[in-house]
Amino acid sequence: MFLDELTPFLQELTRQPVAFVGGFVSGVLRLDLSDDPVKSWLGNQDVTVTDDDDSVSNGSSGGPQKISID
């Protein structure tokens, strides 16, 4: 049962060990991919980073909104 939950983790680790360990370390160290020196290194590796935050891209302020209820 516990091994079933670890199967995707182990598959990714064996498929691309360097990329997996790099992603794991950057997550543990809480490195921001849009800050230097990580951003410049990723640029040298021809890697593009997409922003997962879609709430800012749609033009809304993200703050409280006024509604009226009839």
C-alpha positions in Angstrom: 0.0 0.0 0.0 2.7 2.4 0.9 4.7 1.4 -2.1 1.8 2.2 -4.4 2.0 5.8 -3.3 5.8 6.0 -3.9 5.7 4.5 -7.4 5.3 7.8 -9.3 8.1 9.3 -7.2 10.4 6.4 -7.9 9.6 6.4 -11.6 10.5 10.0 -12.0 13.6 9.5 -10.0 14.8 6.7 -12.3 13.7 8.4 -15.5 15.6 11.7 -15.0 17.7 11.6 -11.8 19.6 14.8 -12.3 16.5 16.9 -13.2 14.6 15.3 -10.3 17.2 15.9 -7.7 17.7 19.5 -9.0 14.0 20.2 -8.7 13.9 18.6 -5.3 16.8 20.6 -4.0 15.4 23.9 -5.4 12.1 23.1 -3.7 13.8 22.3 -0.4 15.9 25.5 -0.6 12.8 27.5 -1.8 14.7 28.9 -4.8 12.6 31.2 -7.0 13.1 30.3 -10.6 12.6 34.0 -11.7 15.5 35.3 -9.6 19.2 35.4 -10.5 21.4 33.3 -10.5 18.8 30.5 -11.2 17.1 32.5 -14.0 20.4 33.1 -15.8 21.5 29.5 -15.4 18.1 28.2 -16.8 18.5 30.7 -19.7 21.9 29.1 -20.5 20.3 25.7 -20.5 17.5 26.9 -22.9 14.8 26.3 -20.4 11.7 28.5 -20.3 9.9 29.0 -17.0 6.1 29.6 -17.0 4.3 31.3 -14.2 1.7 29.1 -12.6 -0.2 32.1 -11.1 -3.1 32.7 -13.5 -5.0 35.0 -11.2 -2.7 38.0 -11.9 -2.6 37.5 -15.7 -6.4 37.9 -16.1 -6.3 41.6 -15.2 -8.1 41.4 -11.8 -6.6 43.0 -8.8 -7.0 39.8 -6.7 -8.4 41.8 -3.8 -11.8 41.9 -2.3 -14.7 42.7 -4.7 -17.9 44.5 -4.0 -21.1 42.6 -4.8 -24.7 43.4 -4.3 -27.3 40.8 -3.3 -31.0 41.4 -4.0 
